Amino acid sequence: METQADFTVQEDERGRRLVLTGDWTATAMGDAAERLGQHLRAGGDGLILDLNHARRMDTAGAYRLLQSAPHARLEARPETRRLLELVEEAIKVEHPRPRRPWSFNAMMDRLGRGLIGVGREFYETMSFNGHLLAVLGRAIVQPHRIRWAALFNIVERAGLDALPIVASANFFIGAVVGLISANTLADFNAEVFAVEGVGIAILREFNVVITAVLLAGRSASSFAAEIGAMKMQQEIDAMQVLGVDPFEALVLPRFLALFLITPLLIFVASVAGLAGGAVVLWVGTGLSPEFFSERLLENVGLKQFWLGLAKWPVMAAVVAVIGCRQGMETGGDVESLGRRVTSAVVHAIFSIIMIDAAFALIYMELEL
């Protein structure tokens, strides 16, 4: 039970003194320090501060006391005097403002740190990929090591549950492509060629890219958050103590699940995108769905679909690996988890765009 801080004025053979009583703490001090300072200024330099009767004192009380009576003579117990000395030393410490380095030095410092960070990131990524390949090879030789229950659970969460959003997004993408193609070609009285524009754009590019971006937002972030939360709670350390490989228990099922379910998502995205383009062309230009289907089969064919589907293994692997790796790199605090989840999404989307550009260049060189 705290007692309110206070003081009394007493006189004895040694002179007038201010006897402090109660608890001189942050919660019990009140306005006692201000009243003490006013009394000291009015009483002159001959007053003595007697701290022997004060019950408790914390750093806040010592600081306020030193502010109110910086030059007063003190009588105190050894522990109280030591506390006052520590606070007084802390007050005297100067905290210089950090000097900002010259702009060129700052630029070179950031450049050097960035290059070192890129090199470290590349090394850690290669190490992660190598460990994953070793676990994958071991699982191929010994399929019983695969955790099938976890794999099918992740297939449902990361794949089947994503079907509605994948279909919806690609339907509207197909509708937008069809609308733009029809409006552009209408100036040349060539609206029929909008079918080829929709078919090639959806089957070759958008079905894979939009699906991969959605997986990056759903699955990569989910993988990073799940594994990162386990890392924060030291569950992964517990696995290693028990002799369980975290890559085999956590990374491999997620990698295989995304690798297996992505073709289905791409197929659904293709159908939905073509349906969106067909609806827009039917409503906007009067091209019937039968005409759309016939012209699509004759002039676009399945070749464009297979060219788009060929990107599936790389896209799925990149999304799964980035999500799992960011989760494994999570530190021990929530801030680190948030950074890693954000990095998983950003890195995955950036990698998807770069991979799609690389495939476009390869197809162009191969004249496909």
C-alpha positions as CSV (number, residue, x, y, z in Angstrom):
1,M,0.0,0.0,0.0
2,E,1.6,3.3,-1.1
3,T,1.6,6.4,1.0
4,Q,1.4,9.8,-0.5
5,A,4.7,11.6,-0.6
6,D,5.0,14.6,1.7
7,F,7.5,16.5,3.8
8,T,7.6,18.4,7.1
9,V,9.8,21.3,8.4
10,Q,11.7,20.6,11.6
11,E,14.3,22.4,13.6
12,D,17.0,21.0,15.9
13,E,20.5,21.8,17.0
14,R,21.8,21.3,13.5
15,G,19.4,23.8,11.9
16,R,16.2,23.6,9.9
17,R,15.6,20.5,7.9
18,L,12.9,19.2,5.5
19,V,12.0,15.7,6.5
20,L,10.6,13.7,3.6
21,T,7.9,11.1,4.4
22,G,5.8,8.7,2.4
23,D,6.6,7.0,-1.0
24,W,8.5,9.2,-3.4
25,T,7.6,7.1,-6.5
26,A,6.0,8.0,-9.9
27,T,2.5,7.0,-8.7
28,A,2.6,8.4,-5.2
29,M,4.6,11.6,-5.6
30,G,1.8,14.0,-6.7
31,D,2.8,17.6,-6.4
32,A,5.2,17.1,-3.4
33,A,8.3,17.8,-5.6
34,E,6.9,21.2,-6.8
35,R,6.0,22.2,-3.2
36,L,9.4,21.1,-2.0
37,G,11.1,23.2,-4.6
38,Q,9.1,26.3,-3.7
39,H,9.9,25.8,0.0
40,L,13.6,25.4,-0.8
41,R,13.7,28.6,-2.9
42,A,11.9,30.5,-0.1
43,G,14.0,29.1,2.7
44,G,17.5,29.8,1.2
45,D,20.5,27.5,1.2
46,G,20.6,26.6,4.8
47,L,18.0,23.9,4.6
48,I,18.9,20.2,5.0
49,L,16.9,17.5,3.2
50,D,16.4,14.5,5.4
51,L,15.5,11.4,3.3
52,N,15.9,8.9,6.1
53,H,12.2,8.7,6.8
54,A,11.1,8.3,3.2
55,R,9.6,4.8,2.7
56,R,10.4,4.2,-0.9
57,M,12.0,6.0,-3.8
58,D,12.2,5.1,-7.5
59,T,14.1,6.7,-10.3
60,A,11.2,9.0,-11.1
61,G,11.2,10.3,-7.5
62,A,14.9,10.7,-7.5
63,Y,14.8,12.6,-10.7
64,R,12.1,15.0,-9.5
65,L,13.9,15.5,-6.2
66,L,17.2,16.4,-7.9
67,Q,15.3,18.8,-10.2
68,S,13.7,20.5,-7.2
69,A,16.8,20.6,-5.0
70,P,19.9,20.4,-7.2
71,H,22.2,21.9,-4.6
72,A,20.6,21.0,-1.3
73,R,22.5,19.2,1.5
74,L,21.2,15.6,1.8
75,E,20.9,13.1,4.6
76,A,19.9,9.7,3.3
77,R,20.4,6.0,3.7
78,P,23.2,4.5,1.7
79,E,20.9,2.8,-0.8
80,T,18.9,6.0,-1.3
81,R,22.1,8.0,-1.8
82,R,23.3,5.5,-4.3
83,L,20.1,5.8,-6.3
84,L,20.4,9.6,-6.3
85,E,24.0,9.3,-7.6
86,L,23.0,7.0,-10.4
87,V,20.2,9.2,-11.5
88,E,22.5,12.3,-11.3
89,E,25.1,10.6,-13.4
90,A,22.4,9.7,-16.0
91,I,21.2,13.3,-16.1
92,K,24.8,14.5,-16.8
93,V,25.3,12.2,-19.7
94,E,25.2,14.0,-23.0
95,H,23.4,12.5,-25.9
96,P,24.9,14.0,-29.0
97,R,22.8,14.1,-32.1
98,P,24.1,11.6,-34.7
99,R,26.1,13.2,-37.4
100,R,24.7,12.5,-40.8
101,P,27.4,11.3,-43.1
102,W,28.2,13.0,-46.3
103,S,25.7,12.2,-49.0
104,F,28.2,10.4,-51.3
105,N,29.4,8.3,-48.4
106,A,25.8,7.5,-47.4
107,M,25.0,6.5,-51.0
108,M,28.1,4.2,-51.3
109,D,27.3,2.7,-47.9
110,R,23.8,1.9,-48.9
111,L,25.0,0.5,-52.2
112,G,27.6,-1.7,-50.5
113,R,25.1,-3.0,-48.0
114,G,22.6,-3.6,-50.8
115,L,25.1,-5.7,-52.8
116,I,26.1,-7.6,-49.7
117,G,22.4,-8.2,-49.0
118,V,21.8,-9.4,-52.5
119,G,24.7,-11.8,-52.3
120,R,23.6,-13.1,-48.9
121,E,20.0,-13.5,-50.2
122,F,21.2,-15.4,-53.2
123,Y,23.3,-17.8,-51.1
124,E,20.5,-18.4,-48.7
125,T,18.1,-19.0,-51.5
126,M,20.4,-21.6,-53.1
127,S,20.9,-23.3,-49.8
128,F,17.1,-23.5,-49.3
129,N,16.6,-24.8,-52.8
130,G,19.3,-27.4,-52.4
131,H,17.8,-28.6,-49.1
132,L,14.4,-28.8,-50.7
133,L,15.7,-30.7,-53.7
134,A,17.4,-33.2,-51.4
135,V,14.1,-33.7,-49.5
136,L,12.2,-34.0,-52.8
137,G,14.6,-36.6,-54.1
138,R,14.3,-38.6,-50.9
139,A,10.5,-38.4,-51.1
140,I,10.6,-39.8,-54.7
141,V,12.7,-42.7,-53.6
142,Q,10.7,-43.3,-50.5
143,P,7.1,-42.1,-51.1
144,H,6.0,-43.2,-47.6
145,R,8.0,-40.2,-46.2
146,I,5.5,-37.8,-47.7
147,R,2.9,-36.6,-45.3
148,W,-0.2,-37.3,-47.4
149,A,-2.8,-35.9,-44.9
150,A,-1.0,-32.6,-44.8
151,L,-0.6,-32.5,-48.5
152,F,-4.3,-33.1,-49.3
153,N,-5.3,-30.6,-46.7
154,I,-3.1,-27.9,-48.3
155,V,-4.4,-28.9,-51.7
156,E,-7.9,-28.1,-50.5
157,R,-7.0,-24.8,-48.8
158,A,-4.5,-23.4,-51.3
159,G,-6.1,-24.9,-54.5
160,L,-9.7,-25.8,-54.3
161,D,-10.7,-23.0,-52.1
162,A,-9.1,-20.6,-54.6
163,L,-11.2,-21.8,-57.5
164,P,-14.0,-19.1,-57.0
165,I,-11.6,-16.1,-56.8
166,V,-9.5,-17.5,-59.7
167,A,-12.6,-18.0,-61.9
168,S,-14.0,-14.6,-61.0
169,A,-10.8,-12.7,-61.6
170,N,-10.1,-14.3,-65.0
171,F,-13.7,-13.9,-66.1
172,F,-13.5,-10.2,-65.7
173,I,-10.0,-10.1,-67.2
174,G,-11.3,-11.9,-70.3
175,A,-14.2,-9.4,-70.4
176,V,-11.9,-6.4,-70.3
177,V,-9.6,-7.9,-73.0
178,G,-12.7,-8.6,-75.2
179,L,-14.0,-5.1,-74.7
180,I,-10.7,-3.4,-75.5
181,S,-10.1,-5.7,-78.5
182,A,-13.6,-5.1,-79.9
183,N,-13.5,-1.3,-79.5
184,T,-10.0,-1.1,-81.0
185,L,-10.8,-3.3,-84.0
186,A,-14.1,-1.6,-84.6
187,D,-12.2,1.3,-86.2
188,F,-11.0,-1.1,-88.9
189,N,-14.3,-3.0,-89.2
190,A,-12.4,-6.1,-88.0
191,E,-14.3,-7.0,-84.8
192,V,-14.2,-10.7,-85.7
193,F,-10.4,-10.7,-85.0
194,A,-11.2,-9.9,-81.4
195,V,-11.8,-13.6,-80.9
196,E,-8.1,-14.2,-81.7
197,G,-7.1,-11.4,-79.4
198,V,-9.1,-12.8,-76.5
199,G,-8.0,-16.4,-77.1
200,I,-4.3,-15.6,-77.4
201,A,-4.2,-13.2,-74.5
202,I,-6.1,-15.5,-72.1
203,L,-4.7,-18.9,-73.1
204,R,-1.1,-17.7,-73.4
205,E,-0.6,-15.1,-70.8
206,F,-3.4,-14.0,-68.5
207,N,-4.6,-17.4,-67.3
208,V,-1.2,-18.3,-65.9
209,V,-0.1,-14.9,-64.7
210,I,-3.4,-13.9,-63.0
211,T,-3.6,-17.4,-61.4
212,A,0.0,-17.1,-60.2
213,V,-0.5,-13.6,-58.8
214,L,-3.6,-14.8,-56.9
215,L,-1.6,-17.7,-55.5
216,A,1.1,-15.3,-54.4
217,G,-1.4,-13.3,-52.5
218,R,-3.2,-16.3,-51.0
219,S,-0.8,-19.1,-50.8
220,A,2.6,-17.5,-50.5
221,S,1.4,-15.2,-47.7
222,S,-0.4,-18.1,-46.0
223,F,2.7,-20.3,-46.2
224,A,4.9,-17.6,-44.8
225,A,2.5,-16.8,-42.0
226,E,2.0,-20.4,-40.9
227,I,5.6,-21.4,-40.9
228,G,6.6,-18.0,-39.5
229,A,4.2,-18.4,-36.6
230,M,5.6,-21.9,-35.9
231,K,9.1,-20.4,-36.0
232,M,8.2,-17.7,-33.5
233,Q,6.7,-20.2,-31.1
234,Q,9.9,-22.4,-31.4
235,E,7.8,-25.3,-32.8
236,I,10.4,-25.8,-35.6
237,D,13.2,-26.0,-33.0
238,A,11.2,-28.6,-31.2
239,M,10.8,-30.6,-34.5
240,Q,14.6,-30.6,-34.9
241,V,15.1,-31.7,-31.4
242,L,12.7,-34.6,-32.0
243,G,14.6,-35.5,-35.1
244,V,11.9,-34.3,-37.6
245,D,13.2,-32.4,-40.7
246,P,11.1,-29.2,-41.0
247,F,11.6,-29.3,-44.7
248,E,10.0,-32.7,-44.9
249,A,7.2,-31.9,-42.5
250,L,6.4,-28.3,-43.6
251,V,8.0,-27.3,-46.9
252,L,7.6,-30.4,-49.0
253,P,3.8,-30.8,-48.5
254,R,3.2,-27.2,-49.5
255,F,5.5,-27.4,-52.5
256,L,3.9,-30.6,-53.8
257,A,0.3,-29.3,-53.1
258,L,0.9,-26.1,-55.1
259,F,2.7,-28.0,-57.8
260,L,-0.2,-30.5,-58.2
261,I,-3.2,-28.1,-58.0
262,T,-1.9,-25.3,-60.2
263,P,-2.8,-27.0,-63.6
264,L,-6.4,-27.3,-62.5
265,L,-6.5,-23.6,-61.5
266,I,-5.0,-22.6,-64.8
267,F,-7.6,-24.7,-66.7
268,V,-10.4,-23.1,-64.7
269,A,-8.9,-19.7,-65.3
270,S,-8.7,-20.4,-69.1
271,V,-12.3,-21.4,-69.3
272,A,-13.5,-18.4,-67.2
273,G,-11.4,-15.9,-69.2
274,L,-12.7,-17.2,-72.5
275,A,-16.3,-17.1,-71.1
276,G,-15.8,-13.5,-70.1
277,G,-14.5,-12.5,-73.5
278,A,-17.3,-14.5,-75.3
279,V,-20.0,-12.8,-73.2
280,V,-18.6,-9.3,-73.9
281,L,-18.2,-10.0,-77.7
282,W,-21.7,-11.5,-77.8
283,V,-23.3,-8.5,-76.1
284,G,-21.1,-5.8,-77.6
285,T,-20.6,-6.9,-81.2
286,G,-23.2,-9.6,-81.7
287,L,-20.7,-12.4,-82.2
288,S,-22.5,-15.5,-81.0
289,P,-20.9,-18.0,-78.7
290,E,-21.0,-20.7,-81.5
291,F,-19.0,-18.4,-83.8
292,F,-16.6,-17.5,-81.0
293,S,-16.0,-21.2,-80.3
294,E,-15.5,-22.2,-84.0
295,R,-13.1,-19.3,-84.7
296,L,-11.2,-19.9,-81.5
297,L,-10.6,-23.6,-82.4
298,E,-9.7,-22.8,-86.0
299,N,-7.4,-19.8,-85.5
300,V,-6.1,-20.2,-82.0
301,G,-6.3,-23.9,-81.2
302,L,-4.8,-25.7,-78.2
303,K,-1.3,-24.6,-79.0
304,Q,-1.6,-21.4,-77.1
305,F,-3.1,-23.2,-74.1
306,W,-0.1,-25.6,-74.0
307,L,2.3,-22.7,-74.3
308,G,0.7,-21.0,-71.4
309,L,0.5,-24.2,-69.3
310,A,4.2,-24.8,-69.9
311,K,4.9,-22.0,-67.4
312,W,3.0,-23.8,-64.7
313,P,5.9,-25.8,-63.1
314,V,8.1,-22.8,-62.7
315,M,5.3,-20.5,-61.4
316,A,4.1,-23.0,-58.9
317,A,7.6,-23.8,-57.7
318,V,8.5,-20.1,-57.3
319,V,5.4,-19.2,-55.3
320,A,5.7,-22.2,-53.0
321,V,9.5,-21.8,-52.4
322,I,9.3,-18.0,-51.8
323,G,6.4,-18.4,-49.3
324,C,8.0,-21.2,-47.4
325,R,11.5,-19.7,-47.4
326,Q,10.2,-16.4,-46.0
327,G,8.4,-18.2,-43.3
328,M,11.5,-20.1,-42.3
329,E,13.5,-16.9,-42.1
330,T,11.1,-15.3,-39.6
331,G,12.6,-14.0,-36.4
332,G,11.2,-14.2,-32.9
333,D,8.9,-11.2,-33.0
334,V,5.6,-10.2,-34.7
335,E,7.3,-7.4,-36.6
336,S,9.6,-9.9,-38.3
337,L,6.6,-12.0,-39.2
338,G,4.8,-9.1,-40.8
339,R,7.9,-8.2,-42.8
340,R,8.4,-11.7,-44.0
341,V,4.7,-12.1,-45.1
342,T,4.9,-8.9,-47.0
343,S,8.2,-9.9,-48.6
344,A,6.7,-13.3,-49.6
345,V,3.9,-11.6,-51.6
346,V,6.2,-8.9,-53.1
347,H,9.0,-11.3,-54.1
348,A,6.5,-13.8,-55.5
349,I,4.7,-11.3,-57.7
350,F,8.0,-9.8,-58.9
351,S,9.3,-13.2,-59.7
352,I,6.1,-14.1,-61.6
353,I,6.4,-11.0,-63.8
354,M,10.1,-11.7,-64.5
355,I,9.5,-15.4,-65.3
356,D,6.6,-14.5,-67.7
357,A,8.9,-12.0,-69.5
358,A,11.6,-14.6,-69.8
359,F,9.1,-17.1,-71.3
360,A,7.9,-14.4,-73.7
361,L,11.5,-13.9,-74.9
362,I,12.1,-17.6,-75.2
363,Y,8.9,-18.1,-77.2
364,M,9.8,-15.2,-79.4
365,E,13.3,-16.7,-80.2
366,L,11.7,-20.1,-80.9
367,E,9.0,-18.4,-83.0
368,L,6.2,-20.0,-81.1
